[in-house]
Amino acid sequence: MPTEAAELVFDEATKVYPGRDAAAVDHLSLTVPAGEICVLVGPSGGGKTTALKLVNRLIPLTSGYIRIDGTQIGDYDVTELRRSIGYVIQQVGLFPHMTVGGNIGTVPRLLGWQKQRIRERVGELLELVGLDPEKDRKRYPSELSGGQRQRVGLARALAANPALMLMDEPFGAIDPIVRARLQDEFLRLQQELRKTVVFVTHDVDEAIKVGDRIAILRQGGTLAQYDTPQRILEHPVDDFVADFVGRDRALKALTLKTVGELELAPATEDGLPRLPADTSLRDALAIIVAERRDALLVVGPDGSPLGVVTREDLLR
Amino acid sequence: MSGLRLADGPVIPDFGQGSACLRHNHWFCTSWVRANWGDTFQPALLQHIYLTLLAVGIGFGISFVLAIIAFRFRVFGPPLGAMSDFLYCIPSIALFVLLVPVTGLTVTTLVIPLVAYTLFVLYPNILAGLRGVPPEVLESARGMGLTRRQIFWRVELPLAVPAIMAGLRVATVATISIATIAAIVLYYGLGGPIFEGDQPP
């Protein structure tokens, strides 16, 4: 099992639950390139979670193949396969009788790491997910908030440096403000770690924000479209996808770019509202609408003016 | 006067000197306990503790095995539960006496019914504890690559401990109580002096 980010391939993967006629996942074929986040999104009954659990064999395939770096998942020892894949679920599922440190060290312990190495790794991971490496490791899950628990869940999944992460609605049970922060931190982590990630959500906005690629599944577990967020928003293949991403898909597409990425006109006018360069086009448009302006002044992190963005620039 | 004859000695036997408590027939006399501690109470208490520990220990072992069987193979759950319920229905006095022809006037005769009664409390408690592990905890354990055995010893069993301890507590208290009745067949434990004191002179 590779420890570097691995390419994941679904090849005609199909799951029919015993006693059912209809497939839950129907001939799903897609490739997640190494180091990218693939978001599985779709209505309930679309087989998102089933598709995810096929990968670590929590659910056995009915037919078809799934390959990690070219090797079929069935060729791995199932325990070994699971230990080398990070798995994060919505309810987190921390072990209530173990401390945070004990939880995070679970897979390293199973893999027989030295105590000292586990200790260091736990500290490293706690710091990575924004918790206190000394204080928080001794706490029990019942003492943590929902957001903290999910951070620990993420750290636990990362413990043995897996090549692949499976995340099943990881931020689904968390309030919107903390969820947005966790999404941001997760993306920042991903910049650093470059894992291959399969991420399940039913929230289109989350999919657009988090995904390098989005796979939209429809009822019956067939793939409707697999593309970058940009392409899905601008060129939905059919009415189902267009409906699913919503009437405001043009607005959603504006969230994908920041004003700093636009070509800005030199600043000439005075007294324009100032806007940090990392503001999304959508937020910039919202400010233009709210303030009834035609243009905004874009400023760098140090507050120096970079240029002017106009309403026409945003709508182009 | 011809029909009456004086007794040769006193009609009431001489019991010697008793404390004021004894002479006035009080409800509880510490002096009497102190006087009879060495020859009656201490041995009876030790026997009682031994009997309780033995019964709860054996009962726990049997219940644990039965609970694991029922936990692994769901079909065994209800019949094993019904069996432990049924055993508890048998009146203890009857059960002690019924065993005398089989195992004789031995401590074994006392232990068997006591063990049978502990199952009623211990088996369902252990099973409920094992089954009470939250499904998301089991799913994450499986997803992380714990084997079936590792999940049992590292997750399910530790999480069942509170339920198991609660069962042991009730079973121990119940056994201490029922063990008293065991003295109906054999002078053993704290029931011995009670039954003896209850006999007509």
HADDOCK unambig.tbl for C-alpha pairs under 7 A between the chains (distance, minus, plus):
assign (segid A and resid 58 and name CA) (segid B and resid 143 and name CA) 6.80 0.50 0.50
assign (segid A and resid 79 and name CA) (segid B and resid 145 and name CA) 4.66 0.50 0.50
assign (segid A and resid 79 and name CA) (segid B and resid 146 and name CA) 6.83 0.50 0.50
assign (segid A and resid 79 and name CA) (segid B and resid 147 and name CA) 6.81 0.50 0.50
assign (segid A and resid 80 and name CA) (segid B and resid 145 and name CA) 6.82 0.50 0.50
assign (segid A and resid 82 and name CA) (segid B and resid 143 and name CA) 5.92 0.50 0.50
assign (segid A and resid 82 and name CA) (segid B and resid 144 and name CA) 5.46 0.50 0.50
assign (segid A and resid 82 and name CA) (segid B and resid 145 and name CA) 4.64 0.50 0.50
assign (segid A and resid 83 and name CA) (segid B and resid 144 and name CA) 5.30 0.50 0.50
assign (segid A and resid 83 and name CA) (segid B and resid 145 and name CA) 4.86 0.50 0.50
assign (segid A and resid 87 and name CA) (segid B and resid 143 and name CA) 6.11 0.50 0.50
assign (segid A and resid 87 and name CA) (segid B and resid 144 and name CA) 6.54 0.50 0.50
assign (segid A and resid 91 and name CA) (segid B and resid 136 and name CA) 6.31 0.50 0.50
assign (segid A and resid 93 and name CA) (segid B and resid 136 and name CA) 4.76 0.50 0.50
assign (segid A and resid 93 and name CA) (segid B and resid 137 and name CA) 4.09 0.50 0.50
assign (segid A and resid 93 and name CA) (segid B and resid 140 and name CA) 5.60 0.50 0.50
assign (segid A and resid 94 and name CA) (segid B and resid 137 and name CA) 6.14 0.50 0.50
assign (segid A and resid 95 and name CA) (segid B and resid 137 and name CA) 6.23 0.50 0.50
assign (segid A and resid 97 and name CA) (segid B and resid 159 and name CA) 6.70 0.50 0.50
assign (segid A and resid 107 and name CA) (segid B and resid 144 and name CA) 6.82 0.50 0.50
